[in-house]
């Protein structure tokens, strides 16, 4: 049975739930804002559009060899996972991590490392710019 004692606790419980909801909402807003900012920066440095990349990566089968954050089914174990790429020093283990080198690696990896297992996929430079933007943003 509900008592007067429970009625006094209700405002405190409601305040706690409201505070948690606000905190979670604020965290989500910061994360979304940070994600959008990362995408804008990645677009600026690569000339690509990260939002086009998931379809491109599915089309070319990138997830068959790599685990790629945010791409359903991209759980390959042949190549390295591609998350946090913007924080890495090298692309493909051989070239300094720069937008131009990443785009070149995606389009023609053997020009940077002739013995790499990374295949030439036929991806265009424009598509590679989109993929590079996505990888830098994620």
N, C-alpha and C positions, 0 to 999 in steps of 0.2 A: 504494500500500500504506500502511496505517495504521502510524505509528511511535510510539515512546515520546514523541517531541517533540510530536506531535499530542495525545497523552493529557494532557500538561501544559497545553496550551492549552484543552482542553475546559472545565475549571472556570471559567476567565476568560470564555470565550465564553458559557457558561451564565449567569454572573453578569450580564454585559452584557444579555443577552436578558431575564433576569428583571427587571433594573432598568428597562429600557424598558417592559416590560409593566406594572410597578407604576406608572410615571410616566403611561403612557397611561390606565390604569385610574383613577388619581387625578384626572387631568384630566377624564375622562368623568364621574366621580362629582361633581366640582365643577360641571361644566356642567349635569348633570341636577339637582343641588341648586339651582343658580342659576335654572334654567328653572322648577322648581317654585315657587321663591320669587317669581319674576316673575309666575307665574300667580296665586299667592295674593294678591299686591299688586294685580294688575289686577282680580281678582274683588272685592276689598274696595272699590276706588274706583269701580267701575262697577255693582256689584250683579249682574254677569253671570257666566257659566260659560264660560271659553275653550274647553273641550273640546267644547262643542256647536256652536261657531262654524263649523268646516269644512263640516259638512253644510248649515248655513244659507247660507253664502257660495256653495256650489255650487248650492243651490236657487234663489237669487236672481240667479245669474250674475255675481257680483262680479268673478270672474277673467276675464270677457270684456273688461273695461275696465282692470283693475288687475293688476299682478304682485303676488302675495301669497305671502310666504315660508311654506313648509310646506303649501301647497295645490296638489296636482298639477294641472297644466293651467291654473293661474291665472297666465297670462303676457300679459295684455292690455297694450296700449300706448296706450290712449286717455286714461286718467287716470294719476295718478302711482303709482309703486310704494308699497305700504303698509307696508313694513318700517320699523322704527325710529320708528313714529308717536309713541311716548311722548316722544321727544326733540325733537319739532317744536314750534315756537312757535304755529303757526296750524293750524286745521282748515279745509280747503277754501280756504285762502289768505285767509280773511276773519274768522274768529272765533278768539279765544284758545283754545288747546288745553286744554280741561278735559273731564272725563268727560261732563258734561251737554251741552256743545256738540258733542262728538263723537257722542253718541247722537242729538241733535237733527239733526245733519248727515246721519247714516245714515238716519233716518226721514223727514225733510222738509228736504232741503238748500236748497230755494228759500226757506224762511223765513229763512235766514241770507244767502243770495246769490240773489236772484231771477233772475239771468241765467246761473246755473251750467249747465254741461253735465251735471252729475250728475242723473240722473233720480230721481223718487220711485219707489221699487221696490215699495212695498206692504209692506215689512218692518215688523213690529210693534216696539213699544218694547222688549219683553222680548227679542226676537231681536236687536235692535240692541245691547242691553246685553251679550249674549253675544259679538257681533262686536267690540264696543269692547274687551271684556276680552281677546279674542284678539289684537287689533291692538296693544294696550298691552303685552301679554306677549311679543310677537314683534317 
